[in-house]
Amino acid sequence: MELIHKNLPALIVVLPLCMGLLTSIIGRRGLGWWMAMATTGAVFAMSGQLLWNVMHDGAYQITYQMGSWPAPFGIVYIVDPLNASVLMVVSTIAAVLTLYARKSVASEIQKNRLHFFYALWLFCTTGLLGITITGDAFNLYVLLEISSLSTYTLVALGRARNRRALTAAINYLVLGSIGANFYLLGIAYLYQVTGSLNMADIHHILVNQVFPTWGGDAPQYRTTVIVGFAFMAVGLSLKLALFPLHGWLPNAYTYSPSAVSGLLASTATKVGAYAFIRVIFTIVGVDFAFGLLHTDTALMVSAGAAIIIGAWLALKQTNLKKMLAYSSIGQIGYITLGFSLNNVNGLTASIIHLFNHALTKGSMFMALGVVVYRLGNARITDVRGLGRQLPVTMGVFVVGGLGLIGVPLTAGFISKWYLVTGAIQAGRYEMAAVVLVGSILALMYVWRVVEQIYFGKRDENAPKLREAPLTMLVPMVLLAAASIYFGIDARATSWVSQTAAELLLGVKL
Amino acid sequence: MQIVLDYYNYWICIILMMVGFYGVIAKTNLIKKALSLSLFQTGVLVFYISIGKVDGGTGPVLDEANADAVYSNPLPHALMLTAIVVGVATLAVAMAIIVNIRERYGTIDERDIEDIEHQTEE
């Protein structure tokens, strides 16, 4: 037991990796799902334990040295409140969606390939957890590619239902690889200047040895650092689908298998956002990124455009999965806006929204997954009058929709509250206005669907639908209930997020 | 001229990367696109390798006879071994998807695929 406790930060990545390999070999005949379920369940427990440990740790930091090589020579895994909460998001969603995936995926993928699906599923989780926990900039790249490569394949597996999944996957692959390579190139520049790959160490060298020379006549490596940061920022913006680099996202979300859409929407872009926050706040530092380069202004413009245009495009979609995909682009805008405000409330909004939006979007994609499971498609005409026939599923969809709008008593309200407070504190009244306009647009696109669900008439001849199977219903309801619970009692989530934000900005300690 | 000769390793990286980047954007044949992506990655690899070189440095094997030997930095090489593996895996996944596209669409040209997708609804 002691051994497990001491090695938790490593185990949380190594366990799904090994289980993924094992699943691809012995996971036939339905065993694959059981292995994936057990693994994600264990990972969930571990990340819960890590979050608990780190929040009750005096220094708010747990450091784990891989193979006992001390930093900066070895790779270290570092847990602090920020990434502990992102780990919690990833592992919660992974565990809940694995339960959901059983029936949903079985209907979308050939039976003899199921064990490969769950192997990729676990690899994807491995990569996402690894990106979150690692304290090494190059290690982050490797894990980014592990998660991305398995994601491309998972998206392509939607081919059984619609061949467009294939073109969506190749598009995602090309853009995703360019993004990852830009990030890699950015690391090369910083490595050239600092000779280190450890995030904290890079920061230390930059702040103590490189930046002080910039004031004088002989600035050292000024252009190199700026170009390096620019490459990393663009690469990660591609990964997190920040407007206008979101081109790969809508089709990838729409045509992938339902469970994969859920996983992608609620974790992949969130982890990208986390990595971006790390680069800005931990590697190069706020004074450089925001103070010198004014990246915050650029991010705010992108985020504002994402919020308005994402929601506007969502309003025009007839395919509901695509509508949620565009809405996700808008939600990524909220997350980016939060950290670009550079104050505690804004950053808290970002971190809390990572969690709240994962709950909301996850449950909505799951609800649409049920419609796809029963009808084979999820157009707006398909859900007409389904409120009577699928009461629970549609209820979940509506709760999620209220969360997207940010109605009080849902989790989305808490995020927007912090976000608007942060914007006003930073004196960015126009950004607060953008958030409100975005909410109104969200109200419009959610209402459009709700109207069809409850007031539309279903075709007389259409067959009567049964409610979703229990293994799909339970995870969906769990997420929806959680999004209401954390909307009413946000003490736990805001405690963790606020602590993380204060630590990042150096207000605490 | 001097700036080209002094930094020729960087120029090679830039040319490789830009040729690859151009291919990724401009080519419509998916296989050419995937190969261009590979070329782009190679540019990054060469960049890493070249920054590991130390002026006058020898191979990083400890030379006990010569106490003040200068060694080149082996770390970027080690990093690029990983990146090469990633590149190969990316290319393999891309090719697998392209084979599937060929089977389902009957073409690997982006423009033709777009036409087909426009003609058929969802």
Interface residues (C-beta under 8 A of the other chain):
Chain A: F138 Y141 V142 E145 L149 Y152 T153 A156 R159 N162 R163 R164 L166 T167 A169 I170 L173 V174 S177 I178 N181 L184 L185 A188 Y191 Q192 N319 N377 R379
Chain B: F21 V24 L30 K33 A34 L37 F40 Q41 V44 F47 Y48 I51 P76 L79 T82 A83 V86 A89 T90 V93 A94 A96 I97 I98 N100 I101 R104 Y105 I113 E117 E122
